């Protein structure tokens, strides 16, 4: 029996025993790097103030319902121009400008705020600053006194009906 022992680094089991804890250490270092260097876009700094402001937003929804406001939002097939047909309900006159908020459900970096300028035939026109990605979006049409909101799955060529939220 002249069995010669191999050096330790030639045994597979030794490398298996070393690889499992080493990969855990590298995965931990990588996760720490991600946690430090990436922004958590879902957490807001002023959540308390936004919680207090919810009553003001609800009042704007009630005002829109009382006035009987509604709108039809059309996005062209290329995704760069928005046309809005506005039903002013009980408003005395059409506002000269409306503000359209496009808020992505999870990525605040994609949000856009667009001024919509009044055009003939009860319409408003606005141009997107960048293309809207497919996905879930919160759409809000506002003035100082009222707002119309909806949640949609975005696609170019889309037509969205905005009506007051039932409270």
N, C-alpha and C positions, 0 to 999 in steps of 0.2 A: 504494500500500500504506500505508494509514493505520490500521494495527492498533494499537489502544491497549492497553497492558498493564494488566491488572486488578491491584488490590492483592493482596498475598500471602494474606490471609485469605479470599479468595473462591475459592481453588483447593482442590478436594477432596483432592488428593494431599497437600497440606500438612497438612490435618487428620488424614488417615490416618496419616501419619508421626508426628504428635504424639500421637495417641490410643493407639497400641499401647504405647509405653514408659510413658505416663502410667497406663494401666490396670495395667501390671505393678507400678508403684510403689504404687498404691492397693491392689492385691491383696496385696503384701508387707506393707504397713502393717496391713491387716486380719488377715492370718495371724499377725503378731506380736502383735496385740491378743488374738486367740484363744488363742495359746500362753501368754500371761502371765495371762489372766483365767479360764481354764477349768482345772478339776482333771482330772488324768489318773487316773481311778478304777481303772485296771487295775494300777497300780504300787503296791506296798505298801512301807512304810518299813522294816519289820522282817522282810524276806524271809529273812535268815539264821536268825533265831529260829524262824520257821515251818518252815524246812527241818529244823532239829534236832528239832522237835516231831513230825515225821511218824512217828517210831518209836513214840511214845506213842499216836498215833491208830491205828496198825496193831495195837497190842496191844489196844486197845479193840474193834477189829473182830474180832480173834481170840477175845476173851472172849465177844462176842455170838454168834459161831459155835459156840463150845464149849457155851454155855448153850442153844442152839437157839431164840433169840428171833426173833420176827417181829411185824409189825404191819400193819394195814390202815387207811390214812388216807383219810377221806372229807371232802370239802369240799362244803358245801351249795350249791345253785344260785345263791344270792345272793352267795356268796363272803365271808361274814362269820363263819361258825362252822365249826370243825373238830372232827370226831369221830374218835377213834382206837380201834380194837379191838386190844388187845394180847394176844399169846400169850407168857406168861412163861417157857415152856420149863422149864428146870431151876432157875429162881429159886425161893427158898423162899416168897416172898410178893410180891404186887404192890407196886411203889413207889407212894407216895402222890402223887408228882408227877413228871412227865417234862418235859423241855425240848425244844421243837421249834424248830429253826433253819431259816428259810426264806431262802436266799441267792440273789439274782439272779446270773445268770452273768456279767454285765458291769457292772451298776449297783449299787454298794454302798449307795446312798441308799435303795433299795427293800427292803433286808434287814429281816427281822423275827425276833425271838426271842420265842417264846410259851411260857408255862408251861401245861402240860396237867394239869388236876386230875382225880383219879380219881372216876369215877361208877360206878353199879351195872353189873353184867353185864360185867365186865372191860373197861370202856370208860373213855376219858379225853376230856375236853371242853376246848376252848380257843376264844377269840374273837380274830379278827384285829383289829389296831389300825387297819389301812387295807386297802382292797381290793388284791388281788394282781393285777398286770398279767399279761397273757398273755405267754408267752415261756419260755425255758429257765431252770429253777431247780434248785438243789441243795437237797435235803431231808435234814435230819439230825435224828434222834431220839436224845437222849442222856441219860445219867446220868453220874456220876463214873467208873463202872467200865466201861461199854460204850457202843456207839453203833450205830445202823442208818442207812445212808445210801442215797440214790438220786438220780438226775438225771432230771428229767421236763420235759415241755413242759406248762406250767400252763394249765388251763382250769377255770372254775367248774363244779361238779358232778362233779369228777374224783375217781376212786378210785385210790389209790396203794398198792401193796404194798411194804413195807419189809422187807428180809431182810439178813442179814449179808453183807458183801462177801467174795468168795472171794479169798484171799490166796495 
